[in-house]
């Protein structure tokens, strides 16, 4: 396993994504509706996290496999599946850049803000299309670089010790998606917004530095350096960035939905 894979696992395991990810449930529902999931479909949820989209598809009767690089998140996914009343989703540990499935294995391939964090974008796109049957559908949710999450990431990346060579937010740029999915027959885009309830900009900051794995790691690195001043500089810039997106005690997190046919 590469150092990059190990680092990614550590980051995702550190966060409390089941908590901050609750707001994503409506995105999962919208995504499975757009790709028109039906009970006869076999579905792969790439970078499935704690299983929100996989379980949403399973509730419609589909045969579902969820794949994630982080075993801790798969444990949570199994717990969420049990709460939902199912026990037949296949949960598998694996990398989006090297999917452990044969060619044309699935009717539908999905990802909800997951596959975008795989470093090799071309390789990830190629793999997702490879395991998709001819005539099958691919659908995913991504964060546009010019909206709240993308702008916050741009601020945080200035302070991070290591910045990825390719930004995950390129998946939220329709022009870039057209390049990555150049071989598909049909391609459509739709935008929507998540309303993340929060009391103040500082509440959102506190939520992220205690529940987002990457933010936890960054703050820990500053504390090891006894660099409280740097934390405060980052906090102020973070608050200034997120504040314009807070309306009526929600952070408005705009996102992009992509649906394509092979």
Buried (B, 14 or more C-beta within 10 A) or exposed (E): EEEBBEEBBEBBBBBBBBEBBEBBBBBBBBBBEBBEBEEEBBBBBBBBBBBBBBBBBBBBEBBBBBBBBBEBBBEBBBEBBEEBEBEEBEBBEBBBBEBEBEEBBBBBBBBBBBBBBBBBBEBBBBBBBBBBBEEBBBBBBBBBBEBBBBBBBBBBBEBBEEEEEBBBBBBBBBEBBBEBBEEBEEBEBEEEBBBBEBEEBBBBBBBBBBBBBBBBBBBEBBEEEEEEEBBEEBBEBBBEBBEEBBEEEBBBBBBBBBBBBB
